[in-house]
Amino acid sequence: MKELTRQIFEAAGWLREAASRLSIRHDKAPIDTLERVRHFARTRAALITQKKLYGYLKERMGTRYPKMFDDEVFVRSIDVAKFEVYAASLTDLTCFCIARATTGAVFSNDDRADLARSCYGLGIEENCAEAKPDRRDAWLKAFDERLAATVWVSATGTDERHFVESPKALIRWAPIADELKKYDREIVENSIRFAWLEVRTDYLGRLDADAVAADWSAAANPD
């Protein structure tokens, strides 16, 4: 199964993410710069996509799961699904991470939108280079539309309101028959929502928003 997992990750173009999973899980350093905010967003979005997409397929297919990778149609379907779910996951997590990192008055909403756009663009560039150009353009356009409707002022609580696209994308794009998905929808969507709760807890426990603001100010005012 380890060899199968390696092959899947190579096919997905995410070998560098697979190789760094252990360091990701054990990374407890403060998130105190914009680069660390961006890194957290793109790596955790990739990790949750891998974990929930392939986990759903394995759970649904049972013992047939390894054999399905001999089916070219199935493999092509996974190639589509992995990018679509990642793009949606990155959308949700980017909005959450930027909203919580930029709570100070030093940031305007335009600043927040610019930072989110940069964060999202870097994640798409790094992890979706093999996706079709028209899909990358569509994701970037959809993200701009999302930004126009985003409420940046952070609320108390778990900030679940940011995580709206990834549950829908997971159930929509997973290469499972529609007649089976209708029985799975609630469980699958709740599963990824629960996974995001752990990610949010980790992020909030390590985030130093004051340091991020100082990092941003230093970059914006180099003199």
VMD Tcl script that draws the C-alpha trace (Angstrom):
set ca {
  {0.00 0.00 0.00}
  {2.93 2.38 0.63}
  {4.13 1.85 -2.94}
  {0.63 2.50 -4.25}
  {0.45 5.72 -2.25}
  {3.78 6.85 -3.70}
  {2.59 6.19 -7.23}
  {-0.64 8.10 -6.62}
  {1.24 11.11 -5.34}
  {3.62 11.05 -8.31}
  {0.66 10.95 -10.68}
  {-0.85 13.89 -8.80}
  {2.35 15.92 -9.11}
  {2.45 16.35 -5.34}
  {5.53 14.27 -4.53}
  {7.12 17.14 -2.65}
  {3.99 17.42 -0.50}
  {3.99 13.69 0.20}
  {7.64 13.79 1.16}
  {7.01 16.60 3.63}
  {3.88 15.25 5.32}
  {5.70 14.18 8.48}
  {7.38 17.55 8.86}
  {4.04 19.26 8.26}
  {2.38 17.28 11.04}
  {5.21 17.98 13.46}
  {5.66 21.64 12.53}
  {4.83 23.60 15.66}
  {6.82 26.75 14.93}
  {5.05 30.11 15.19}
  {3.31 31.39 12.08}
  {4.77 34.87 12.23}
  {5.40 35.95 8.63}
  {3.28 36.21 5.51}
  {5.31 33.47 3.88}
  {4.50 31.11 6.73}
  {0.82 31.99 6.40}
  {0.97 31.18 2.68}
  {2.92 27.99 3.29}
  {0.42 26.81 5.87}
  {-2.52 27.45 3.53}
  {-1.14 25.63 0.49}
  {0.36 22.66 2.34}
  {-2.65 22.01 4.56}
  {-5.02 22.37 1.61}
  {-2.99 19.73 -0.24}
  {-2.89 17.45 2.80}
  {-6.63 17.64 3.45}
  {-7.36 17.06 -0.26}
  {-5.16 13.97 -0.33}
  {-6.50 12.63 2.92}
  {-10.20 13.13 2.23}
  {-10.37 12.42 -1.51}
  {-8.34 9.21 -1.46}
  {-9.83 8.24 1.88}
  {-13.36 8.49 0.47}
  {-12.42 6.43 -2.58}
  {-10.76 3.76 -0.48}
  {-13.70 3.58 1.92}
  {-16.25 3.33 -0.90}
  {-14.35 0.77 -2.99}
  {-13.00 -1.46 -0.23}
  {-10.84 -4.29 -1.54}
  {-11.31 -3.13 -5.14}
  {-9.47 0.13 -4.41}
  {-5.91 -0.89 -5.50}
  {-7.17 -2.57 -8.68}
  {-9.02 0.56 -9.77}
  {-5.71 2.24 -10.54}
  {-5.31 -0.11 -13.49}
  {-8.39 1.55 -15.02}
  {-7.28 4.46 -17.21}
  {-10.67 6.15 -17.06}
  {-10.64 6.03 -13.26}
  {-7.11 7.42 -13.09}
  {-8.04 10.29 -15.43}
  {-11.06 10.99 -13.25}
  {-8.81 11.21 -10.19}
  {-6.53 13.60 -12.08}
  {-9.52 15.89 -12.56}
  {-10.84 15.46 -9.02}
  {-7.57 16.09 -7.20}
  {-7.13 19.51 -8.79}
  {-10.76 20.54 -8.38}
  {-10.88 19.55 -4.71}
  {-7.53 21.18 -4.03}
  {-8.61 24.43 -5.69}
  {-11.75 24.51 -3.54}
  {-9.85 23.59 -0.38}
  {-7.28 26.29 -1.04}
  {-10.08 28.80 -1.58}
  {-11.60 28.08 1.82}
  {-8.36 27.87 3.77}
  {-6.82 30.96 2.16}
  {-9.80 33.11 3.16}
  {-9.67 31.78 6.71}
  {-5.90 32.16 7.11}
  {-5.76 35.67 5.71}
  {-8.81 36.81 7.69}
  {-7.29 35.67 10.98}
  {-3.77 36.89 10.19}
  {-4.88 40.41 9.27}
  {-7.22 41.34 12.10}
  {-5.26 44.49 12.96}
  {-6.24 47.99 11.85}
  {-3.04 48.26 9.82}
  {-4.70 46.22 7.06}
  {-7.42 47.54 4.78}
  {-9.86 45.21 3.06}
  {-8.02 45.86 -0.20}
  {-4.80 44.76 1.50}
  {-6.48 41.58 2.70}
  {-7.84 40.82 -0.76}
  {-4.41 41.38 -2.34}
  {-2.75 39.08 0.20}
  {-5.40 36.41 -0.31}
  {-5.05 36.64 -4.09}
  {-1.28 36.22 -3.81}
  {-1.65 33.28 -1.42}
  {-4.15 31.52 -3.66}
  {-2.20 32.16 -6.84}
  {0.99 30.71 -5.36}
  {-0.85 27.59 -4.23}
  {-2.39 27.04 -7.65}
  {0.96 27.62 -9.36}
  {2.80 25.21 -7.07}
  {0.30 22.35 -6.95}
  {-1.80 22.64 -10.11}
  {0.76 23.25 -12.85}
  {-0.43 20.09 -14.63}
  {-4.09 21.16 -14.62}
  {-5.63 22.46 -17.83}
  {-5.04 26.20 -18.34}
  {-8.75 26.89 -18.74}
  {-9.42 25.33 -15.33}
  {-6.67 27.37 -13.68}
  {-8.15 30.51 -15.21}
  {-11.61 29.49 -13.98}
  {-10.36 28.91 -10.42}
  {-8.62 32.28 -10.30}
  {-11.71 34.04 -11.64}
  {-13.95 32.26 -9.14}
  {-11.58 33.21 -6.33}
  {-11.75 36.88 -7.33}
  {-15.54 36.63 -7.18}
  {-15.27 35.01 -3.76}
  {-13.05 37.84 -2.53}
  {-15.62 40.42 -3.59}
  {-18.13 38.82 -1.23}
  {-15.77 37.98 1.64}
  {-16.36 39.46 5.08}
  {-12.85 39.96 6.44}
  {-13.57 41.11 9.98}
  {-12.93 37.99 12.01}
  {-15.71 36.64 14.18}
  {-15.28 34.68 17.36}
  {-15.65 30.92 17.33}
  {-14.46 28.42 14.78}
  {-14.87 30.50 11.58}
  {-16.69 27.70 9.81}
  {-18.29 30.20 7.48}
  {-15.14 30.25 5.33}
  {-15.33 26.52 4.57}
  {-18.13 26.31 2.04}
  {-16.52 25.22 -1.24}
  {-14.41 22.21 -0.23}
  {-17.25 20.00 1.09}
  {-19.24 20.57 -2.09}
  {-16.23 19.96 -4.32}
  {-15.28 16.71 -2.61}
  {-18.66 15.09 -3.13}
  {-19.08 16.55 -6.62}
  {-15.73 15.58 -8.13}
  {-14.91 12.27 -6.43}
  {-15.13 9.57 -9.15}
  {-17.99 7.70 -7.49}
  {-21.32 6.90 -9.11}
  {-23.99 9.53 -8.48}
  {-26.45 6.91 -7.22}
  {-23.97 6.11 -4.44}
  {-23.01 9.70 -3.67}
  {-26.54 10.54 -2.62}
  {-26.14 8.17 0.32}
  {-22.68 9.50 1.15}
  {-23.15 13.26 0.91}
  {-23.79 14.11 4.56}
  {-21.06 11.82 5.90}
  {-18.46 12.92 3.35}
  {-19.14 16.63 3.73}
  {-19.12 16.41 7.52}
  {-15.87 14.45 7.38}
  {-13.98 17.23 5.62}
  {-15.57 19.85 7.86}
  {-14.26 17.97 10.88}
  {-10.79 17.78 9.30}
  {-10.80 21.55 8.84}
  {-11.56 22.02 12.54}
  {-8.24 20.38 13.42}
  {-6.43 22.54 10.85}
  {-8.00 25.73 12.21}
  {-7.10 24.82 15.78}
  {-3.48 24.24 14.77}
  {-3.32 27.51 12.87}
  {-4.85 29.65 15.62}
  {-2.61 28.07 18.22}
  {0.51 29.03 16.28}
  {-0.50 32.29 14.63}
  {1.25 35.48 15.79}
  {-0.89 38.09 14.05}
  {1.12 41.01 15.44}
  {4.32 39.56 13.98}
  {2.60 38.99 10.63}
  {1.47 42.62 10.61}
  {5.02 43.75 11.38}
  {6.38 41.55 8.59}
  {3.86 43.01 6.14}
  {4.61 46.59 7.24}
  {8.35 46.05 6.83}
  {7.87 44.71 3.31}
  {5.46 47.52 2.36}
  {7.73 50.24 3.81}
  {11.33 49.07 3.21}
  {12.77 52.48 4.13}
}
mol new
graphics top color blue
foreach p $ca { graphics top sphere $p radius 0.5 }
foreach p [lrange $ca 0 end-1] q [lrange $ca 1 end] { graphics top cylinder $p $q radius 0.2 }
display resetview
